[in-house]
Amino acid sequence: MKRRTSIILYAILFLVLLALPLVITNDYDIHLFIMIGIFALLAMGFNLIFGYIGQLSLGHTAYYAIGAYASALAALKWGFPFWLGLAFAGVVTGIFGFLIGVIALRWRSHFFIIATICFWGIIHLIIFNWVSLTNGPVGLGNIPPPSLFGMEFTSKVHFYYLLFAFVLAVFWLTRRFVSSPIGRSFRAIHQNEHLAESVGISAFRFAMLAFILSTMLAGIAGSISAHYVSYISPEIAEFSVMITILVMVVIGGRGTLIGPVIGAAIIIFLQEYLRFAKEFRLPIYGLVLILGIVFLPRGVVTIPEIIASYRRRAK
């Protein structure tokens, strides 16, 4: 019964999102949903290492920036089409993820957090100072839009559907992945790493797999973002972006499938519609986040469970 309800809800959500551009005619509102899609990809990737393995990587924006710059440079300097640049961005970030993972995941915990922050700092400095490659603080412009069978995705509506397909595909693949024996091993490591090791589950190998997939998704999100905006600068690697991704996963529900997507939608809309508050925007934003973390520690996805619990007590 619970599974049937979930399928119905997912089907309704799919149809609503599919028909959304037919209802919303304002380009800026479509832009907001596109940004939700980009950050949903980032949050779903980050959730693999943080939500399912339980390791906090605070250098995730470094991979986001690497993917964006790799794809942009591949298009501008080497003439790569978008799809080849997208794959290139994923491979490059996956290699960096492997290299950092080999070093940092041996110890994990505090060392892993420090190592990922240090890596973010190095990448941030490289983007700023390697002017011959990244154009420094000026950034890279005139990045060509994606194209498919000769059709360029210059319209926001077209780009919305492209991103919708990406998010849907990643969500489906993630769902299949976490429900597989590998995903169950992820959860076992998160719950009790030593017990998982005792039954033959290699915590290092599975954590490495989650980290590489996580970084590759960040790189793909960066590639899509670069070709959507058609301009990138060092701001893409700001640490504030990392905090935003972290909050999305925590508010939505870490270790869940739909949680990061819901968290991305909540935070993007919250940031946008608090602009009217001007100087009070950040304090209000912080207060909302604190209240959410205190009263919904497992994320907004647990609201139906909380309501059901109250109903059982009332009976």
C-alpha positions, 0 to 999 in steps of 0.5 A: 500500500505504501509503495503504491502511494509512493508510485502515485505521488511520483507519477503526479509530480512527474506530470506536474513538472512535465506540464510546468512550462506550459503553465508558467510563461515567465522566463525568470520563473523557469530560470528558478526551476532550472537552478533547482535542477542544477542544484538537485544534481549537486545535492543528489551527488553529495548525498551519496557520500554524506547521506549514505556513507556518512562522510562529510566532504566540504570541498564539493564545490571544487568538483563543481567548478572543475566540471564547469571549467573543464567543459567550458575549456573543452568547448572554447579551446578544443571545439568539443560539442556539449555532450562530449564536454559533459562526459569529459567533465565527468571523467576529469572530476571522477579522476580528481575524486579518485586521487583525493579519495585514495589519500583522504578516505584512508583515515576518514572522519576529521582528516577527510573533512580537512583534506576536502577543504584543503583541496577546495582551497587549492582549486579556488586559488588555481582558478583565480591565479592561472590566468592563461588557462582560466582567465582569472577573475574575469572568467570565461564567456561565450560558452556555447549552448547545448545542441542536439541533432542541430537544435540549440537549447537557447530557449529556457523552456528547451533547457528546462526539459533537457535538465528535467531529463537529466534529473529524472535519469539521475534520480532513477539511476540513484534509486536503482543503485541504492536499492542494490547490494552496493547501496545496502553496503553503503547503509551498513557502513554508515550505521556501523563501519566496524560491523560491516567490515567484520562481515566482509564489506570493505568500507574503504572501497565502498566509500571510494565508489560513493565519493567518485560517483559523487564527484562525477555528478558534481562535475556534470552539474558544473558542465550543465551550469556553464553551458546554461549561463554561458559564462563562468567565473571563480564565484562558482567555487565560492564556499557559500555554494558548498554550504548551500548544498549541505543545507539542501541535503540536511533540510530535505533529508540526508540518506533519502532519495527525494530529500535532496531534490526537495531540499534544493527546491526549498532553498532556491525558493527561500533564497529568492523570495526572501530578497524582499526582506533586504538586510533582514534576508540573511537573519530570516534565512538562518532562523528558518534553517535553524528551526528546520534542523531543530524540529525536523532533524531528519529532513522535511521528508519525515513530515508524513511520518510525524503526522502519522505518528500524531494521528496514532497518538490521538487515537 
